[in-house]
Each structure stands twice: as structure tokens, then as C-alpha cells.
């Protein structure tokens, strides 16, 4: 039996997540939660039906939630809704595309989505409320901490550690074993060949801090 699912946030990432949810086949999407001025709008065939003021009445023993707000430079809103839903003891399942590969020896936290053609290899650990985006690679023994976004085609090589609330941009490469500080933004195409100790925005090859 399919479980009822509400999505939090009706932007571009929501549409991509809906594709994953439809292929996954385990959920019945009841609607999207978004701003008052967006009520009634349609995202990929699904209606925006509620605001965050309605969350308490939507949380029941038979409903689940997925945070479909995007995250490029700041995870603040994703973290906020995760904390709100956690305080309500809402169900926030891990959702993975059937086109993704997740090793049976990997660990994926709740409220995380693993998108089409992503790969999470043996002994990798992905925390809660993360986005592992399309064609991203999380290699063996790597750790991606909570509330992080590994963007399209990014490569987190073996034994790397991505700190919580971090963003790794499209096509970026973290070389084997490097660590990235909590709250860091790694720009698209950046090659990280040594540890990033201080949070900030980093880009280039060789990479440097740009702000």
C-alpha cells in the first residue's frame, strides 16, 4: 500500500524530486506545501495545497514528508523545515530513484533523496536531509554530513568527508581523502585536492577561497 506524501517547497528541485518519487512507486503524493501566494499552483501535475501554517494538521500516523526546497548557497530553509517536522515527529523517509545505485553496505539518513543515476558505494555514509543529485558519485567510505547537497555529476571520492550544511557544485571533484568544513560551498567544476578547514565559498582548479 502506498503511503501518503507531502512535499515541502514547489520550486525546480520539487519537479525533479517528483520524477524520482513517481519512478520509486512507493508513495501517493497528496500535494505541495508552499507560500500563501502560490496556493493552487501546479508543479508537474501536483497542486500546491497548503502553507507551513497547515503542517501540524497534515502530520498524522499515515502521512510522510519530503523537503523539496533546493539548496545552492544556503541550507537554512531546508534545516528549518527538517527541525519543524522532527519536532512534530513526522515521518521523513529516505527516497531513492530506482535508477540510482546504493550499496547494501552504505548508510543513507532519513529525509534524504538520491536522484537518478547517482551512485553511493560501499561503506559510504550520507546523513539526514541531504540531496544526492543526478549522476553524483559518493565513493567508498566517504561521509556526507547532514543537510548537505552534492550536486549533479559531482564526485566525492573515497574516504572524503563533507561537513554538514555544505554544497558541492556540479562536476566538482573532491580528491581521495580530503575533508570539507561544515557550511562550505564548493563551486561547479572545482577540484578540491586538500582539506578545506574554514567555511567559505571556494572555486577553481587549483581551488581558492573567493569569499
N, C-alpha and C positions, 0 to 999 in steps of 0.2 A: 504494500500500500504506500502510495506517495505521501510524503509529509508536506504540509503547507509551508511556504517560504515567502517572507517579505524581504525586499531589497532596500537598503538604506543608501539613497543617492541615485539620481536619474541622469547622470551625465554620460560621457562617451565610454568610460570604463564599464558602466552598467550594461550597455549594449553588448560589449564583448563578453561580459560575465554571463549574460543571458544565453549566448550561444553555447557556452560551456555547460550551463545548467540544463539546457534542452537536450544536449547530447548525453549528459550524465544520466538523465531519466529518472532520478530518484525523488524529484520534488515537483510540487504543484505551485507555481508562482502566483500568489494571490494579489500582488500589487507592489508598488514602489512608495517609499516614504521620502518626501522632499519638501521644499519650501511652499508656503501657502500660495504664492503666486503661480506655482506650477501645477496646482491641483487640476486633474482632468487631462493633463498632457499624456501623450502616448510615447513610450520608448520601446521600439522593436516589438510592437504589439501588446505591450503591458502598460496598464494605466497607473498613473500616479494617484494614489487613493488616500493618502494620509500625510500628516506632518509629524515632527518629533513629539509634539504635544499629545499625540494619539498612541505613543508607544506602549504605555502602561496597559491600555486595554487590548492591545494586539498580542501581548505576551501571554501565552497560555501553555498548557502541557502539550498541545498538539501543533504549535507553530515553531518555526525556526527563522533565523535571520542571517543575512549575509550583508556585510558592509561593502557597498559597491561605489563608494566615493573614490575617486582617483587620488594619486599622491605622486607629485613630481618633486616639489621643493619642501613641502611641509606635511607631516602626517597628523597635524593637530586634530582635524575633524575626524579622521578615522579612529584615533585614540579616544577622543571624547565619546563617540558613539559606542565603541567597544566597552568603555568603562560604564556607560549608562546601562547598556544591555546586560553586562555582567552583574551589575548591582540589582537588576531585576531577575537574575537567574535565568535569563533567556537562553535557549538553545542556539548555538552558533557552530554549525558543523564545518568540518573541512570539506571542500568541494573540489574535485579534480576532473579535468577533461579525460574521457576515455582514450583520447589521443595523446595524453601525457604518459611518460614512463616514470613511475615511482618505485624504487627498490623496496622490496618487502623488509629490508634491513634499515630503511630510512624512517625518520620520525617527522610527522607534519602536525603542527599545532592546530587548535580549533580556530575557526573564523578565517582560515587561510584558503585562498583559491590558487589552484595550479592550472594554468591555462594550456591551450592547445600546443602540442609538440614540445612542451617543456620536459626536462629530464632532471630527476632528483636521484642521485646514485647512492650506493651502499654506504650506510653509517652516517649519511648526512642528516642534519637536524635543522628543521625550519620551525620557527616559533609561531606564536599566535598572531592572527590578524595581519598576515603577510600577503603580498601579491607576488607570485612567481609567474611572470608574464610569458607570453607566447615565445617558444623556442629558447627560453633561458635554460642555462645548464648550471646545476648545483652539483659539484663533483663530490667524490667520496670524502667522508669525514669533515666536510665543510659545515659551518654553523651560520645560519641566518637568524639573527635575533628578532624579537617581537616587533611588529608594526613597521616592518621594512618592505621595500618594493624593489625586486630585481626585475628590471625592465626587459623589453623584447631583445632577444638574442644576446643578452649579457652572459658572461662566463665567470662563474665563481669557482675557481679551481680547488683541487684537493687541499684539505686542512686549512682553508681560509676561514676567517671569522668576520662577519659583517655585524657591526654593533646595532643595537635597537634603534628604530626610527630613522634608518638610513635609506638612501635611494641610490641604486646603481643603474646608470642610464643605458640606453640601447647600445648594444655592441661593445660595451666596456668589458675589459678583461682584468680580473684580479689574479695575479701570478701566484703559483702554488705557495700556500702557507702564510700569505700576508693577512694582516688584521686591519680593519677599518673602524675608526672610533664611532661611538654612538652619535647619532644625529648628523652624519656626514652625507653630502651629496657628491656623487661621482658622475661627472658629465658623460654624455654619449661618446663612445669611441675611445675613452680614456684607458690607458694601460697603467695599472697600479702595480709597481714592481717592488715596493717596500711598504712597511706599515704606515698607516695614517694615524697619528697619535692624537691630533687635535681636530675636533669637528670643524667643518667649513665646507666650502664648495671647491672641488678640485677638477681640473680638466687638463687634457693634452697628453702628449707622448714625446718625451717624458712628462709625467704629470706635474702640475704645480697648483698651489692654492691661489684661487682667483678672488675669493672673498671669504 
